[in-house]
Each structure stands twice: as C-alpha cells, then as structure tokens.
C-alpha cells in the first residue's frame, strides 16, 4: 500500500482517537468539513502546509500522519 493510500485511513483514525467530529476537526485544521471528508475518503490530498497543520493539531509527527515508517 502506498503512503498516499494510508493517509486517509490514518487521518480518520487519529481524528476519531482525539474525539473530534468532522466539523470540529475541520475548524481546527482551518478547512471546510466537506474538504476534510474528501481527505478522509482519499478523493483529494492536502498540500504539505496543510499536512503540517493537521499534524500539529493532532499532536503527531508528520511521518506518522502520512504513514512513513509503518509496517505494511
């Protein structure tokens, strides 16, 4: 599985583990709820600046968020 395919699954898992609804997380990530749903479905991927913002909000390293270093 490619890292880009892991991102949606990891994002949703981390969001829910942090007890955030789509609406709450989108507000924290400074994006619309519909865009967050598109990230989580894998329809679109965020740019690097937004990935950094999401990682900061979720308090995880960027590598964790994008699936680097995970065993497939």
RASULBEL-V300444 format. One line per field, one symbol per residue. phi: phi as a letter, one per 40 degrees, with the letter a starting at -180 (. if undefined). psi: psi as a letter, one per 40 degrees, with the letter a starting at -180 (. if undefined). burial: + if it has 9 or more other ideal C-beta (glycine too) atoms within 8 Angstrom, else -. Layout:
BEGIN
phi = ???
psi = ???
burial = ???
END
This chain:
BEGIN
phi = .cdcccddccdcccccccgbcdcccdcccgbcdccccccccgcbbcccccccccccccfbcddcccgcgccc
psi = hidddddddddddddddefhidddddddefiiddddddddeediiiiddddddddddefiiddddeeheih.
burial = ----++++-+++-++----+-+--++--+-----++++++-----+---++++++-++---+-++++-----
END
